[in-house]
């Protein structure tokens, strides 16, 4: 009988290449303003409509790290779950994310290193099935 896996409490021994999970959230004006306040990044392309209209994007865009932050939600609550520690993350920002876009963040296991207790993930975000962020992450899973 196969061992039953419960997302959010997965021991490293049970993590398999190809496992993946996603999270989606629609970006709001409030999200952008809150992120600007938390991060201190008040770049006008994010917070000033008039400025953004004259930018190459033609309207306000969300902070790239806000969407990338959804990976942390997945790692810390779903796969592998509570107690894991981020050790590395690479990111390529491919397209802008606008207010009212629904971002789908996905993490997928690409390697498991049992002796080092590390798991490598492909990480990416999409909007309307188009990739907006591409990257990789490494997570440490303590005993």
C-alpha positions as CSV (number, residue, x, y, z in Angstrom):
1,X,0.0,0.0,0.0
2,X,1.4,3.4,-1.0
3,X,2.3,5.8,1.8
4,X,-0.3,8.7,2.0
5,X,1.3,12.2,1.7
6,X,-0.3,15.2,3.4
7,X,0.8,18.5,1.9
8,X,2.2,20.7,4.6
9,X,4.1,18.1,6.5
10,X,6.3,16.2,4.1
11,X,9.5,14.6,5.3
12,X,12.4,14.8,2.9
13,X,12.4,11.0,2.4
14,X,8.9,11.3,0.9
15,X,9.6,14.2,-1.5
16,X,9.8,13.0,-5.1
17,X,11.0,14.6,-8.3
18,X,8.0,16.0,-10.2
19,X,5.9,16.9,-7.1
20,X,4.4,20.3,-7.6
21,X,1.9,22.7,-6.0
22,X,0.5,26.1,-7.1
23,X,-1.0,29.1,-5.4
24,X,-2.9,31.9,-7.1
25,X,-3.7,35.5,-6.0
26,X,-5.2,38.4,-7.8
27,X,-3.1,41.5,-7.4
28,X,-4.9,44.6,-6.0
29,X,-4.1,48.3,-5.6
30,X,-4.1,47.6,-1.9
31,X,-1.6,44.8,-2.2
32,X,0.8,47.0,-4.1
33,X,0.5,49.9,-1.6
34,X,0.9,47.5,1.3
35,X,4.0,45.9,-0.3
36,X,5.5,49.4,-1.0
37,X,5.0,50.2,2.7
38,X,6.5,47.0,3.9
39,X,9.5,47.0,1.5
40,X,10.1,50.8,1.4
41,X,10.0,50.5,-2.4
42,X,7.9,53.5,-3.5
43,X,9.2,53.5,-7.1
44,X,6.6,55.6,-8.9
45,X,6.1,52.9,-11.6
46,X,4.4,50.9,-8.8
47,X,2.5,53.7,-6.9
48,X,2.0,56.7,-9.2
49,X,-0.6,56.2,-12.0
50,X,0.4,59.4,-13.8
51,X,4.1,58.5,-13.7
52,X,3.4,54.9,-14.8
53,X,1.3,56.1,-17.8
54,X,4.5,57.7,-19.2
55,X,6.6,54.5,-18.6
56,X,7.1,51.7,-21.0
57,X,4.4,49.8,-19.2
58,X,1.7,52.5,-19.7
59,X,0.2,51.7,-16.3
60,X,1.2,50.8,-12.7
61,X,2.9,47.4,-12.3
62,X,3.3,45.3,-9.2
63,X,6.6,44.8,-7.5
64,X,8.3,41.7,-8.9
65,X,9.3,40.5,-5.5
66,X,5.6,40.5,-4.4
67,X,4.8,37.8,-6.9
68,X,8.0,35.9,-6.1
69,X,7.0,36.0,-2.4
70,X,4.2,33.6,-3.2
71,X,6.9,30.9,-3.5
72,X,7.6,31.3,0.2
73,X,4.0,30.7,1.0
74,X,4.1,27.4,-0.9
75,X,7.3,26.3,0.7
76,X,6.4,27.2,4.2
77,X,2.9,25.8,4.2
78,X,2.6,23.1,1.6
79,X,5.7,21.6,0.0
80,X,7.7,20.7,2.0
81,X,5.9,22.7,4.8
82,X,6.5,24.2,8.2
83,X,10.1,24.3,9.4
84,X,11.8,24.4,6.1
85,X,14.4,27.1,5.4
86,X,15.0,29.0,2.1
87,X,18.7,28.8,1.2
88,X,18.7,30.1,-2.4
89,X,16.5,31.6,-5.0
90,X,17.2,32.8,-8.6
91,X,14.7,34.9,-10.4
92,X,14.2,36.2,-14.0
93,X,11.4,38.7,-14.4
94,X,10.0,38.2,-17.9
95,X,6.8,40.2,-18.0
96,X,5.1,42.9,-15.9
97,X,2.2,42.1,-13.5
98,X,-0.5,44.7,-13.4
99,X,-3.3,45.5,-11.0
100,X,-6.1,42.9,-11.3
101,X,-3.8,40.3,-12.8
102,X,-4.1,36.8,-11.2
103,X,-0.7,35.4,-10.6
104,X,-0.3,31.7,-10.4
105,X,2.9,30.7,-8.5
106,X,4.2,27.1,-8.9
107,X,7.0,25.2,-7.3
108,X,8.1,21.8,-8.7
109,X,10.7,19.4,-7.2
110,X,13.6,18.9,-9.6
111,X,16.2,17.3,-7.2
112,X,16.4,15.8,-3.7
113,X,19.7,15.7,-1.8
114,X,19.0,13.4,1.2
115,X,22.5,13.6,2.8
116,X,22.5,17.5,2.7
117,X,18.7,17.7,3.5
118,X,18.2,20.0,0.5
119,X,15.5,20.1,-2.2
120,X,15.9,21.9,-5.5
121,X,12.8,23.4,-7.1
122,X,11.8,25.0,-10.4
123,X,9.9,28.1,-9.5
124,X,7.7,30.1,-11.8
125,X,4.7,32.5,-11.9
126,X,2.3,32.9,-14.7
127,X,-0.5,35.4,-15.6
128,X,-3.0,34.1,-18.2
129,X,-0.8,31.1,-18.9
130,X,2.2,33.3,-19.8
131,X,5.3,33.1,-17.7
132,X,6.1,36.3,-15.8
133,X,8.8,34.9,-13.5
134,X,11.1,32.0,-13.9
135,X,13.7,30.7,-11.4
136,X,15.0,28.0,-9.2
137,X,15.1,27.6,-5.4
138,X,16.8,25.5,-2.8
139,X,15.2,24.6,0.5
140,X,16.8,23.1,3.5
141,X,14.7,20.7,5.6
142,X,16.0,20.4,9.2
143,X,15.2,17.3,11.4
